[in-house]
Amino acid sequence: MTSAAAVDLTVHVGAVRLRNPILAASGTFGYGVEFSHLVDLNRLGGLVVKGLSREPMEGAPAPRLAETPSGMLNAVGLQNIGVRAFVTEKLPVLRKYDTAIIANVFGYCVEDYLEVIRVLENAEGLAAYELNISCPNVKKGGMQFAGDPALVAEVVGAARAAAKRPLWVKLSPMVADIGLIARAAEAAGANALTVANTYPAMAVNTWTGKSCLGNQTGGLSGPAIKPITLRLVWETSRAIKTPILGVGGIETVADVLQYLAVGATAVQVGTASFTDPTVSERLVEGLEKALFTAKVFTINDIGRKVSADFG
Ligand SMILES: Cc1cc2nc3c(=O)[nH]c(=O)nc-3n(C[C@H](O)[C@H](O)[C@H](O)COP(=O)(O)O)c2cc1C
């Protein structure tokens, strides 16, 4: 018997059933369809599409990416085709795949988020929404939604009331007490929390003295952030009962198991797809083999075993 046939990787993120705990992270996997010639999308637990806004956005000036030790900086500026073009051009192709499609939603005031959700509510083929709340609220002097429990409660509560589908909320790592923010999101109706987004950072060209990014600053991702985000997942899991999706620096099966061990139900893979676009599918295979070899046949049991093995 093959490892794929012998093990059951199914997980439930609230009401959303995933065939395995590996998802592609928002902004690193396009709208999914662009990867369909490289990756068997049906093998993935799911994929989170690039953040969608009510109107198309051109994004930030080039250069938009810079390599850093064990990491990557990006300042894409949330470029996207807008929610309506997503529904008419991308979703009809995407919904043919047998995988969970999650729409990442963002805005600069509560009404922006609600408008994107309203458009998506009329479309078929989505498993859940993921609210990216690491955005400035222009109606509150540019303060990030994600940093203030009252703003989190406001945007999550309004989105929960507007959406029939499950609502995942993606937290910012740039908060003093992630437990406080997580509890505010949970109380306002979040069905899962994604922990976490990138870390504001900068890279400077030594010879010009100028930033390596057109936008001056960007978001740090990749292996460099994994230990920091692992701690945030661990802290979040102690603060709330809502399922958690861990995301930050995942490249290997060991990384996945570590996130599961500290309380994540599923994980998302971001920057690693830039060096190897097939990494998420390979992680599914690797996870099947790891469970088979460890003689653990469901993903729910591996958490206990790994916690014991890793101490
Ligand atoms: C180029 C790029 C674009 C991203 N765009 C989005 C986005 O549109 N919405 C969002 O919520 N997160 C976005 N992210 C954050 C990732 O989904 C992920 O949270 C972060 O990169 C950490 O995971 P990683 O270390 O595996 O990349 C983006 C990240 C990168 C590198």
The ligand as a Tripos MOL2 file, in Angstrom:
@<TRIPOS>MOLECULE
LIG
   31    33     1     0     0
SMALL
NO_CHARGES

@<TRIPOS>ATOM
      1 C1          5.0470   38.8640   -2.5120 C.3       1 LIG1
      2 C2          4.0940   38.6720   -1.3660 C.ar      1 LIG1
      3 C3          2.7790   39.1380   -1.4900 C.ar      1 LIG1
      4 C4          1.8700   38.9760   -0.4180 C.ar      1 LIG1
      5 N1          0.5780   39.4100   -0.5680 N.ar      1 LIG1
      6 C5         -0.3210   39.2110    0.4400 C.ar      1 LIG1
      7 C6         -1.6880   39.5950    0.2890 C.ar      1 LIG1
      8 O1         -2.1130   40.0720   -0.7660 O.2       1 LIG1
      9 N2         -2.5220   39.4100    1.3490 N.ar      1 LIG1
     10 C7         -2.1020   38.8390    2.5320 C.ar      1 LIG1
     11 O2         -2.8990   38.6690    3.4590 O.2       1 LIG1
     12 N3         -0.8030   38.4210    2.6870 N.ar      1 LIG1
     13 C8          0.0750   38.6010    1.6660 C.ar      1 LIG1
     14 N4          1.3860   38.1790    1.8280 N.ar      1 LIG1
     15 C9          1.8090   37.5330    3.0950 C.3       1 LIG1
     16 C10         1.8730   36.0080    2.9580 C.3       1 LIG1
     17 O3          0.6050   35.4570    2.6560 O.3       1 LIG1
     18 C11         2.4250   35.3670    4.2580 C.3       1 LIG1
     19 O4          1.5660   35.7190    5.3310 O.3       1 LIG1
     20 C12         3.8390   35.8290    4.6060 C.3       1 LIG1
     21 O5          4.6250   35.9450    3.4360 O.3       1 LIG1
     22 C13         4.5490   34.8860    5.5980 C.3       1 LIG1
     23 O6          4.6750   33.5750    5.0780 O.3       1 LIG1
     24 P1          6.0330   33.0290    4.3410 P.3       1 LIG1
     25 O7          7.1770   33.3240    5.2430 O.co2     1 LIG1
     26 O8          5.7760   31.5620    4.1110 O.co2     1 LIG1
     27 O9          6.1160   33.7970    3.0570 O.co2     1 LIG1
     28 C14         2.3000   38.3330    0.7730 C.ar      1 LIG1
     29 C15         3.6230   37.8750    0.8810 C.ar      1 LIG1
     30 C16         4.5120   38.0180   -0.1710 C.ar      1 LIG1
     31 C17         5.9140   37.4820   -0.0180 C.3       1 LIG1
@<TRIPOS>BOND
     1     1     2 1
     2     2     3 ar
     3     2    30 ar
     4     3     4 ar
     5     4     5 ar
     6     4    28 ar
     7     5     6 ar
     8     6     7 ar
     9     6    13 1
    10     7     8 2
    11     7     9 ar
    12     9    10 ar
    13    10    11 2
    14    10    12 ar
    15    12    13 ar
    16    13    14 ar
    17    14    15 1
    18    14    28 ar
    19    15    16 1
    20    16    17 1
    21    16    18 1
    22    18    19 1
    23    18    20 1
    24    20    21 1
    25    20    22 1
    26    22    23 1
    27    23    24 1
    28    24    25 2
    29    24    26 1
    30    24    27 1
    31    28    29 ar
    32    29    30 ar
    33    30    31 1
@<TRIPOS>SUBSTRUCTURE
     1 LIG1         1 GROUP 0 **** ****
